[in-house]
Amino acid sequence: MERIPPGQIVTERFPILTYGEEPRVTPERWRFSLWGLVETPLTLTYPDLLALPQVELTRDFHCVTRWSRLDVAWKGVRVRDLLERARPKPEAVAALVHAYGGYTTNLLLEDLLREDVILAHTLFGEPLPPERGGPVRLLVPHLYAWKSAKWVRGIELLDHLELGFWERLGYHWRGDPWREERFQEGPIPAASLRFRSKKT
């Protein structure tokens, strides 16, 4: 199976790209919340996160700026496990991810539920450094890297697709590297915008 999405170049380096100032969030100050269209909103501290079942995984990392780094080793907690605790309401179809510093990005709920989407706190066996989004970042390895929000502080579940920071500036609403969904061309599909009851 082909590992490199179209238009990508493999690099041994691991570039650091950040828009604006880099937030400085210590593990002691870090908090993560899951709210919105859930039955049981939750908030985690850093020790809470470390006390949950952990997963180690190695995944390729694809940036929209056309570089790919292969075999990146992460450790963290599955977002799916957190969503099971929070119990999304039936009308929840999408999420807005919030980060320290004001950054946001949007995702479909079905993307968050994949087994390799995690809140990552460890990179190559070491605590995730601040410049890479530490103490905790979101990892969504099947989409372009801007969806893997650094310095993540929360996920808000919604009944519609609300565009995040880069998406409002013209980046694609989903960001699948295998389809080269770098920039939005044409309208966003209506079916992706809002929950529709089965009765309608």
N, C-alpha and C positions, 0 to 999 in steps of 0.2 A: 504493500500500500504506500502510495506517495505521501511523504511527510511534509513537504514544503509547499505551502499554498502558492498559487500563481502570483508572480510579481515580487516575490520575497527573495532576499539574499541572506544566506546563513553567515553568522558572525560568531567568533569565539569570544568577542567582547560582550559586555552586557550594559549597553548605554543607559544612562539615567536621563529621563526627560521629565521636566516638571514645569508647569505653567504657573507663574507667580511665585510668591514666597513659600518656602518649605515650612509647613507647620512643625512645631516642636512639641510633641505629646509624649510624656513619660508613661511607662506602664502603670504607675500609680494613679495618674490622672485619667487614663484611657477609660472610656465607657462606650458600650455598644448597645443600641436599642433596636428593637424590632416592633414596629407599630403600624397603625393604619387599619386595614381591613383584616384584622386577626381577632380571634376570640380571646386570646390571652397575651397581651403585650408583655414583652420581657426586656430586661436590662441586665447586661453583664459587665462585671469588672474584669480586669486582666486575670486575676487568680481564678475567677469563675470560668473563664475560657479554658485555662490550662487544666481545670478539673474535669472537663467534659471529655468524652471519648475522642481520641486523636487519630488522625489519618496521615500517613506519609505517602506522598506521590511524586512521581517525576513526569513532567509534561513539557512539551515545546511551548515557546512563548513568542507570539507574533505581534510585532508592532506595525501600526498603520503606516509608519514612515519607511516601511519596506525591509526592515531587518527582522531576522528570526534567530533566536538562541535556542538550541536544542538541549534536551535533557536537563531541565532546571528542576532541582530537588526542593520540595516544599514540605512543610508540616503545619497542620492546623486542624480546624473543626469544620465538618461538613455543614454548609448552610442548610441543606435539606433537613438535618437533624434539628436545627434551631426552628425551622419552619414547622416541623412536626410538633414541637412543643408549643409554638404560638398558635397553631391551627388556623390557617388562612380561611377566610369566609368564602362562600361559593362564588361571590362576585369578584374576587381578587384575580386579576389576570396579568398584572404588571407590577413593577416596583421602581421606585426612585431611590437610588443609593446616595447616601449623604456622607461626606467626608469632612474632617477638620480642615478649616481654611475656606469652606464654602463650596468646594467642588461637588458636583452631582453628575450622575450618569443613570440612564434608564436601562432596564432589562425586562424581558418577559418572565413571568413566574415560571414557565416551563424551563427556561434556561437556568434559573436559580436552583431548580430541583434536581439538576444533574449531579451524579455522585462525585464528580471531581471538582465541583465548585466549592471552595472553602474560604474561611477566614484564616489567612496564613499569618503565623507569627514566627516561623523559622524558615531560613533560606540556606541551603547547603549546610545544614547542621548547626547553624549559628542563629542567634536572635536576629530577627529582621531589622536591619539598620534604618535609621530615620530617612535617609535619602532614597530608600526603596519602599517607603511607606510605613515603616515601623512606628509603633510596636505591632500594628496589625493592619493588613491590607486585604482586600477582596481578591480572590483569584478565580477568573473565569477563562480557563485556558482554551476553550473552543471558539472564543471570539477575540477580536483585536484587543490589544493590551489596554487601550484607554477605558475599556469596560471593567478592568480589574482595578478598581479605585484604590489608590493609596490612602493611608491614614483614615480608613473607614471608621465611621462612628454610628451608622445606622442604616436600616433598610425600611422603607415605608411602602406598604402594599396598597395598591390602587385598583380601581375598576376601569382604568383607562391608561393609555400610554402618555406619560408626561415627559417631554424631552429634557435631557440634562444639559450640562454646560457645553460640551463640544457638539452635541446633536443640534442645539439651537443655533450653532454657528455653521451648520452645514454638513457635519459628519453624519454618516448613515445611522438610522434609528436603531439598527440591530448590530451590524459590524461583523459579519461572517467572513473570515479571511479566505475561505475556499470559494466564495462567490465574489471576492474582491469588493465587498460592500464598504468602501472607504468613505464615499460621499453620497449624500442623498440626491438621486436624480429622479425627478417626478414625484408625484404625491405619495404619502405614506398610506399603505393599504388600510382601508376603512375597517376591516375586520380586526386589525391590530390596535385600534384606537380605544375601543370601549367594550366593556362587558355587555353581552346581549343575552337576556333571559331566553331559555329554551321555549318559553311560551310565546315569544314574539317572532 
